[in-house]
Amino acid sequence: MERHKSIGIFDSGVGGLSIAEAINELLPEENLVYFADIEFSPYGNKSTEIIEKRSKEIVKFLISQNCKLVVVACNTATVNSISNLRAETSIPIIGVEPI
């Protein structure tokens, strides 16, 4: 992976900080950019269309911040938007989903 670029992480709030901490422990040499979407939190009561749109906006922002990949650290965003994000983005998108 390119070391001069960051790993972007987003969640609808601060719950994804535990994921960011785990990434930092595993990859301490990597720079992380964390986006806590407090303005639109919680995602659980939003429609799929709103979650998809907001997730695309956040990923676009993280890419503009020189992120080389994005971790969707939100279960609701993963379920509702991960497929579209992966199809529409040229960087890797990792979600919190079963393997």
Backbone as a chain_set.jsonl record, in Angstrom:
{"seq": "MERHKSIGIFDSGVGGLSIAEAINELLPEENLVYFADIEFSPYGNKSTEIIEKRSKEIVKFLISQNCKLVVVACNTATVNSISNLRAETSIPIIGVEPI", "coords": {"N": [[0.834, -1.184, 0.0], [0.338, 2.295, -0.543], [2.299, 4.422, 1.279], [2.222, 7.188, 1.609], [-0.352, 7.913, 1.427], [-3.537, 7.935, 3.111], [-5.559, 5.837, 5.303], [-8.944, 5.824, 5.176], [-11.682, 6.091, 7.404], [-15.051, 5.631, 8.257], [-17.965, 6.287, 10.226], [-21.275, 6.421, 11.602], [-21.037, 7.787, 13.877], [-19.182, 7.708, 16.832], [-18.664, 5.081, 17.334], [-17.141, 3.552, 15.609], [-14.591, 4.067, 16.342], [-13.309, 2.077, 17.774], [-12.683, 0.284, 15.792], [-10.922, 1.852, 14.327], [-8.893, 2.078, 16.234], [-8.039, -0.601, 16.339], [-7.061, -0.938, 13.738], [-4.985, 0.898, 13.841], [-3.345, -0.353, 15.738], [-2.625, -2.691, 14.364], [-1.458, -1.659, 12.062], [0.582, 0.463, 12.603], [2.174, 2.303, 11.26], [0.662, 3.544, 9.393], [-1.283, 6.36, 8.287], [-4.327, 7.609, 9.537], [-7.617, 8.688, 8.697], [-10.419, 9.777, 10.217], [-13.89, 9.895, 9.986], [-16.562, 11.01, 11.627], [-19.867, 10.873, 11.377], [-21.697, 12.704, 12.762], [-23.663, 14.618, 12.271], [-25.652, 13.357, 10.692], [-26.364, 11.219, 12.2], [-28.549, 9.113, 14.084], [-27.99, 6.428, 11.73], [-29.739, 4.348, 11.54], [-32.486, 4.98, 11.421], [-32.86, 6.01, 8.941], [-33.632, 6.092, 5.404], [-32.69, 3.647, 2.894], [-31.884, 4.925, 0.547], [-31.079, 7.478, 1.439], [-28.963, 6.78, 3.129], [-27.225, 5.554, 1.287], [-26.647, 7.762, -0.4], [-25.455, 9.559, 1.406], [-23.248, 8.034, 2.268], [-21.795, 7.819, -0.135], [-21.099, 10.52, -0.444], [-19.414, 10.888, 1.762], [-17.35, 9.035, 1.239], [-16.37, 10.164, -1.115], [-15.399, 12.57, -0.028], [-13.387, 11.522, 1.686], [-11.674, 10.393, -0.208], [-10.851, 12.75, -1.418], [-9.255, 13.622, 0.588], [-6.973, 12.274, 0.246], [-7.082, 9.509, 0.678], [-6.336, 6.062, 0.422], [-7.799, 3.812, 0.694], [-10.998, 2.9, 2.041], [-12.611, 2.283, 5.088], [-15.691, 1.196, 5.997], [-17.049, 1.666, 8.853], [-19.47, 1.229, 9.974], [-22.271, -0.616, 10.683], [-24.894, -0.29, 9.603], [-24.476, 1.408, 7.378], [-22.786, -0.251, 5.936], [-24.451, -2.463, 5.289], [-26.415, -1.167, 3.766], [-25.099, 0.242, 1.712], [-22.618, -0.734, 0.786], [-22.191, -2.366, -1.521], [-22.802, -0.674, -3.716], [-20.935, 1.368, -3.237], [-18.527, 0.01, -3.634], [-18.811, -0.676, -6.324], [-18.779, 1.786, -7.56], [-16.42, 3.063, -6.974], [-12.928, 3.538, -7.228], [-11.042, 2.807, -5.394], [-10.179, 0.447, -2.762], [-12.908, -0.666, -0.758], [-13.8, -1.407, 2.431], [-15.931, -3.16, 4.507], [-17.848, -3.628, 7.55], [-18.637, -6.577, 7.727], [-19.776, -9.98, 7.58], [-17.423, -12.561, 6.759]], "CA": [[0.0, 0.0, 0.0], [1.082, 3.54, -0.618], [2.435, 4.968, 2.63], [1.947, 8.612, 1.656], [-1.799, 8.087, 1.455], [-4.136, 7.524, 4.38], [-6.7, 4.933, 5.364], [-10.132, 6.539, 5.632], [-12.632, 5.289, 8.188], [-16.207, 6.428, 8.659], [-19.05, 5.714, 11.001], [-22.314, 7.407, 11.855], [-20.703, 8.445, 15.135], [-17.86, 7.384, 17.369], [-18.559, 3.645, 17.555], [-16.089, 3.008, 14.764], [-13.264, 4.356, 16.893], [-12.677, 0.816, 18.167], [-12.109, -0.251, 14.555], [-9.751, 2.689, 14.046], [-7.846, 1.677, 17.181], [-7.518, -1.907, 15.919], [-6.243, -0.701, 12.538], [-3.765, 1.569, 14.293], [-2.497, -1.357, 16.398], [-2.107, -3.606, 13.346], [-0.709, -0.917, 11.046], [0.927, 1.726, 13.272], [2.871, 3.216, 10.362], [-0.331, 4.15, 8.497], [-2.054, 7.527, 8.713], [-5.762, 7.362, 9.504], [-8.541, 9.819, 8.669], [-11.682, 9.275, 10.761], [-15.031, 10.773, 9.758], [-17.716, 10.678, 12.471], [-20.991, 11.587, 10.766], [-22.609, 13.085, 13.849], [-24.767, 15.414, 11.722], [-26.707, 12.498, 10.164], [-26.542, 10.103, 13.117], [-28.203, 7.728, 13.747], [-28.354, 5.976, 10.387], [-30.742, 3.289, 11.63], [-33.836, 5.428, 11.114], [-32.827, 6.647, 7.62], [-33.916, 5.195, 4.276], [-31.534, 3.14, 2.159], [-31.458, 5.951, -0.407], [-30.357, 8.523, 2.172], [-27.691, 6.197, 3.591], [-26.367, 5.41, 0.106], [-26.204, 9.098, -0.83], [-24.522, 10.102, 2.409], [-22.031, 7.229, 2.221], [-21.056, 8.242, -1.33], [-20.527, 11.839, -0.164], [-18.312, 10.719, 2.711], [-16.246, 8.382, 0.529], [-15.81, 11.194, -2.003], [-14.61, 13.453, 0.826], [-12.184, 10.81, 2.124], [-10.775, 10.314, -1.361], [-10.262, 14.092, -1.578], [-8.266, 13.762, 1.654], [-5.853, 11.43, -0.165], [-7.198, 8.159, 1.233], [-6.097, 4.992, -0.546], [-8.881, 2.859, 0.904], [-11.966, 3.364, 3.039], [-13.271, 1.292, 5.932], [-17.028, 1.593, 6.424], [-17.078, 1.103, 10.202], [-20.863, 1.334, 10.409], [-23.06, -1.76, 10.211], [-26.024, 0.151, 8.782], [-23.943, 1.883, 6.092], [-22.269, -1.418, 5.225], [-25.581, -3.232, 4.755], [-27.204, -0.393, 2.815], [-24.401, 0.946, 0.635], [-21.289, -1.251, 0.451], [-22.132, -2.857, -2.908], [-22.727, 0.484, -4.614], [-19.656, 2.045, -3.03], [-17.49, -0.79, -4.296], [-19.008, -0.622, -7.776], [-18.602, 3.143, -8.072], [-15.188, 3.643, -6.458], [-11.736, 2.851, -7.741], [-10.202, 2.369, -4.282], [-10.828, -0.612, -1.974], [-13.885, -0.312, 0.274], [-13.895, -2.513, 3.379], [-17.059, -2.975, 5.396], [-17.976, -4.501, 8.715], [-19.573, -7.591, 7.263], [-19.212, -11.322, 7.753], [-16.59, -13.079, 5.664]], "C": [[0.878, 1.246, 0.0], [1.112, 4.205, 0.757], [2.124, 6.453, 2.711], [0.452, 8.923, 1.64], [-2.342, 7.495, 2.754], [-5.179, 6.432, 4.192], [-7.858, 5.743, 5.928], [-11.066, 5.59, 6.344], [-13.833, 6.175, 8.46], [-17.252, 5.589, 9.361], [-20.083, 6.807, 11.189], [-22.066, 8.16, 13.164], [-19.313, 8.049, 15.565], [-17.662, 5.89, 17.616], [-17.45, 2.997, 16.755], [-14.687, 3.307, 15.27], [-12.556, 3.082, 17.34], [-12.055, 0.138, 16.945], [-10.865, 0.535, 14.185], [-8.594, 2.324, 14.969], [-7.221, 0.344, 16.784], [-6.639, -1.768, 14.678], [-4.924, -0.064, 12.94], [-2.809, 0.593, 14.983], [-1.852, -2.292, 15.381], [-1.171, -2.917, 12.353], [-0.281, 0.449, 11.604], [1.618, 2.747, 12.372], [1.914, 3.944, 9.417], [-0.975, 5.382, 9.125], [-3.534, 7.199, 8.561], [-6.515, 8.685, 9.455], [-9.887, 9.263, 9.1], [-12.776, 10.313, 10.553], [-16.196, 10.259, 10.592], [-18.895, 11.508, 11.974], [-22.074, 11.914, 11.794], [-23.845, 13.82, 13.322], [-25.938, 14.545, 11.265], [-26.992, 11.289, 11.046], [-27.89, 10.221, 13.836], [-28.662, 7.381, 12.335], [-29.527, 5.004, 10.415], [-32.154, 3.703, 11.276], [-33.931, 6.137, 9.757], [-33.129, 5.604, 6.54], [-32.612, 4.745, 3.618], [-30.995, 4.203, 1.213], [-30.652, 7.046, 0.282], [-29.002, 8.003, 2.63], [-26.724, 6.034, 2.423], [-25.802, 6.755, -0.326], [-25.17, 9.657, 0.134], [-23.202, 9.337, 2.391], [-21.174, 7.61, 1.016], [-20.378, 9.591, -1.09], [-19.312, 11.725, 0.756], [-17.113, 10.065, 2.038], [-15.58, 9.374, -0.422], [-14.928, 12.158, -1.206], [-13.305, 12.779, 1.248], [-11.187, 10.635, 0.982], [-10.103, 11.666, -1.59], [-9.209, 14.384, -0.517], [-7.083, 12.815, 1.445], [-5.88, 10.042, 0.489], [-7.064, 7.128, 0.121], [-7.095, 3.857, -0.424], [-9.773, 3.415, 1.998], [-12.547, 2.163, 3.771], [-14.61, 1.882, 6.357], [-17.242, 0.909, 7.77], [-18.472, 1.163, 10.814], [-21.641, 0.158, 9.819], [-24.164, -1.333, 9.255], [-25.555, 0.632, 7.419], [-23.406, 0.718, 5.276], [-23.416, -2.164, 4.547], [-26.271, -2.482, 3.618], [-26.433, 0.18, 1.634], [-23.107, 0.31, 0.142], [-21.186, -1.712, -1.005], [-21.999, -1.707, -3.896], [-21.408, 1.232, -4.459], [-18.541, 1.311, -3.749], [-17.595, -0.689, -5.817], [-18.645, 0.738, -8.354], [-17.286, 3.795, -7.666], [-13.994, 2.835, -6.945], [-10.795, 2.392, -6.632], [-10.916, 1.246, -3.523], [-11.765, -0.04, -0.902], [-14.07, -1.55, 1.144], [-15.052, -2.209, 4.327], [-17.002, -3.892, 6.588], [-19.068, -5.505, 8.386], [-18.948, -8.965, 7.468], [-18.412, -11.741, 6.524], [-17.258, -14.286, 5.046]], "O": [[2.01, 1.234, 0.484], [0.065, 4.513, 1.326], [1.789, 6.942, 3.79], [0.05, 10.072, 1.819], [-1.696, 6.672, 3.403], [-5.618, 6.146, 3.078], [-7.766, 6.284, 7.03], [-11.228, 4.437, 5.946], [-13.677, 7.333, 8.847], [-17.402, 4.389, 9.132], [-19.801, 7.983, 10.963], [-22.817, 9.073, 13.508], [-18.377, 8.052, 14.766], [-16.593, 5.479, 18.066], [-16.879, 1.995, 17.184], [-13.704, 2.849, 14.687], [-11.328, 3.011, 17.291], [-11.015, -0.51, 17.057], [-9.861, -0.046, 13.774], [-7.444, 2.268, 14.534], [-6.005, 0.176, 16.881], [-5.593, -2.409, 14.58], [-3.867, -0.443, 12.436], [-1.593, 0.703, 14.826], [-0.68, -2.646, 15.51], [-0.214, -3.519, 11.868], [-0.741, 1.482, 11.118], [1.644, 3.935, 12.694], [2.326, 4.867, 8.714], [-1.184, 5.439, 10.336], [-3.944, 6.586, 7.576], [-6.117, 9.669, 10.079], [-10.44, 8.384, 8.439], [-12.604, 11.48, 10.906], [-16.754, 9.2, 10.303], [-18.906, 12.728, 12.143], [-23.212, 11.454, 11.695], [-24.94, 13.665, 13.862], [-27.093, 14.939, 11.424], [-27.783, 10.425, 10.67], [-28.318, 11.329, 14.16], [-29.608, 7.972, 11.815], [-30.233, 4.856, 9.417], [-32.954, 2.861, 10.868], [-34.936, 6.779, 9.451], [-32.914, 4.407, 6.73], [-31.571, 5.384, 3.77], [-29.781, 4.366, 1.09], [-29.637, 7.492, -0.254], [-28.0, 8.711, 2.529], [-25.539, 6.339, 2.551], [-24.605, 6.871, -0.589], [-24.131, 10.168, -0.285], [-22.139, 9.949, 2.491], [-19.953, 7.713, 1.135], [-19.227, 9.79, -1.48], [-18.301, 12.395, 0.543], [-15.978, 10.494, 2.244], [-14.353, 9.414, -0.516], [-13.839, 12.52, -1.651], [-12.239, 13.39, 1.177], [-9.978, 10.723, 1.198], [-8.918, 11.723, -1.919], [-8.373, 15.272, -0.685], [-6.292, 12.586, 2.36], [-4.835, 9.477, 0.812], [-7.604, 7.295, -0.972], [-7.224, 3.035, -1.331], [-9.369, 4.278, 2.777], [-12.924, 1.163, 3.159], [-14.661, 2.933, 6.996], [-17.573, -0.275, 7.828], [-18.623, 1.147, 12.036], [-21.664, -0.034, 8.604], [-24.348, -1.95, 8.206], [-26.169, 0.301, 6.404], [-23.553, 0.698, 4.054], [-23.347, -2.459, 3.354], [-26.666, -3.087, 2.621], [-27.046, 0.57, 0.64], [-22.544, 0.781, -0.845], [-20.169, -1.461, -1.652], [-21.177, -1.761, -4.81], [-20.83, 1.681, -5.449], [-17.703, 1.932, -4.403], [-16.581, -0.624, -6.512], [-18.245, 0.832, -9.515], [-17.056, 4.962, -7.982], [-14.053, 1.61, -7.056], [-9.843, 1.66, -6.902], [-12.135, 1.111, -3.633], [-11.442, 0.943, -0.235], [-14.45, -2.613, 0.652], [-15.132, -1.113, 4.882], [-16.2, -4.825, 6.63], [-20.241, -5.319, 8.71], [-17.725, -9.092, 7.522], [-18.697, -11.323, 5.402], [-16.723, -14.874, 4.106]]}, "num_chains": 1, "name": "protein.A"}
